[in-house]
Amino acid sequence: MKLILYSKPGCHLCEGLQEKLEQIRAVAIELEIRDITTRGDWFQTYQYEIPVLYVASPTPRLLPRPSPRATVQQLESLLQKFES
């Protein structure tokens, strides 16, 4: 499963979500991090929303925003619902 995480440097919520995603073992994940500060269109769209997580294929789908308190197991469960 390919995921896209819109993030920016210094975002503690983004860093926390990324760390948890990297710990997931029940779902094979390919994680692409997109720094919103590198493109104006990303910054305009996501500056107040990050972290934003999409399933990339076949058509990008926005995932519900997980709670910062969500456990790795809860994230695994969420991702399993969106596996193709």
DABELSUL-V388883 format. One record per residue. N is the residue number from 0. RES is the residue in one letter. PHI is phi in radians with two decimals (NA if undefined). D_LAST is the distance of its C-alpha to the last C-alpha in whole Angstrom. Layout:
N&RES&PHI&D_LAST, N&RES&PHI&D_LAST
This chain:
0&M&NA&8, 1&K&-1.65&11, 2&L&-2.03&12, 3&I&-2.07&15, 4&L&-1.97&18, 5&Y&-1.50&21, 6&S&-2.60&24, 7&K&-2.65&28, 8&P&-1.04&31, 9&G&1.46&32, 10&C&-1.48&30, 11&H&-1.19&30, 12&L&-1.13&27, 13&C&-1.14&25, 14&E&-1.10&26, 15&G&-1.12&25, 16&L&-1.15&22, 17&Q&-1.05&21, 18&E&-1.05&23, 19&K&-1.17&21, 20&L&-1.07&18, 21&E&-1.23&20, 22&Q&-1.58&21, 23&I&-1.21&17, 24&R&-2.10&17, 25&A&-1.29&15, 26&V&-2.25&11, 27&A&-1.30&12, 28&I&-2.12&13, 29&E&-1.96&14, 30&L&-1.82&16, 31&E&-1.88&18, 32&I&-1.72&21, 33&R&-1.99&22, 34&D&-1.40&26, 35&I&-1.19&27, 36&T&-1.37&30, 37&T&-1.59&30, 38&R&-2.47&29, 39&G&-1.07&31, 40&D&-1.16&28, 41&W&-1.14&26, 42&F&-1.09&29, 43&Q&-1.05&30, 44&T&-1.30&26, 45&Y&-2.00&25, 46&Q&-0.99&29, 47&Y&-1.83&29, 48&E&-1.99&25, 49&I&-1.08&24, 50&P&-1.32&22, 51&V&-2.12&20, 52&L&-2.16&16, 53&Y&-2.12&13, 54&V&-1.50&10, 55&A&-1.43&11, 56&S&-2.33&8, 57&P&-1.31&9, 58&T&-1.98&11, 59&P&-0.97&12, 60&R&-2.20&11, 61&L&-1.26&14, 62&L&-1.57&13, 63&P&-1.04&16, 64&R&-1.20&19, 65&P&-1.29&19, 66&S&-1.12&23, 67&P&-1.03&25, 68&R&-1.58&26, 69&A&-1.08&22, 70&T&-1.47&22, 71&V&-1.03&20, 72&Q&-1.12&19, 73&Q&-1.17&18, 74&L&-1.14&16, 75&E&-1.01&14, 76&S&-1.07&14, 77&L&-1.06&13, 78&L&-1.14&10, 79&Q&-1.08&9, 80&K&-1.20&9, 81&F&-1.82&6, 82&E&-1.14&4, 83&S&-1.39&0
